[in-house]
């Protein structure tokens, strides 16, 4: 009997104990650890989607703001302008791809309670925001087309710099070269004026642009007369400065044609809608972060330092 107790019965009890321990550990994993892992992983995936979408929209509105804040009188303006335009086009493409993809956050069997409700809210919000973003992209498409129309006419003003042009000449040796340059420059400015007029703009910004363009042409004509008439060098240099200053103002008036579009009710409404979507994603990200701490069991620990 003792041998049986020390042999079979002891091994039986050990087997029962080990089996029960494994069963309890498996039950603990299946009904406690696994659900928490699934909840935590689901929240991480949801946070990744939210962060990406907020980031894309924030980048887009930042680029649009940078564009409207450019200074057309700076030498770097043409390059900066093209870089930002390229950035906006890439941004629109990324947003279009992201918001047209299937981003439904899966709701697993283990998800329940507050986490499941939150993921449902995320899916509903994504659906609602996708519709808003679709309208935003349509407005940006219209904005881009309007800017392109202006760029093909008045935008050619940006490509010329009087100070660079006339720094290449020395007097009195270059009188004939300057006179020829004045003729070519004048013809180019007149052509820009004619092409811009064909756009049919009747706003205050266009009137200021056209007025300044005529001022520049008159200044250029005076410069040509001075060069042709053997005027004093200092008088020619003063006229060159007057022309350069006037042309700088013309660049400002040209850019004002573009800024007018940014100030339209349609575009301002677009900016407001985009900011609302960004704010909505920021709120969802904050809620997701809080739930992740709660699921990880750190909610109370960090309660006093969460803002």
ABEGO torsion letter per residue (X at the ends): XAAAAABAAAAAAAAAAAAAAAAAAAAAAAAAAAAAAAAAAAAAAAAAAAAAAAAAAAAAAAAAAAAAABBAABAAAAAAAAAAAAAAAAAAAAAAAAAABBABBBBBAABBEAAAAAAAAAAAAAAAAAAAAAAAAAAAAAAAAAAAAAAABAAAAAABBAAAAAAABBOAAAAAAAAAAAAAAAAAAAAAAAAAAAAGBABAAAAAAAAAAAAAAAAAAAAAAAAAAGBBAAAAAAAAAAAAAAAAAAAAAAAAAAAAAAABAAAAAAAAAAAAAAAAAAAAAAAAAAAAAAAAGAAAAAAAABX
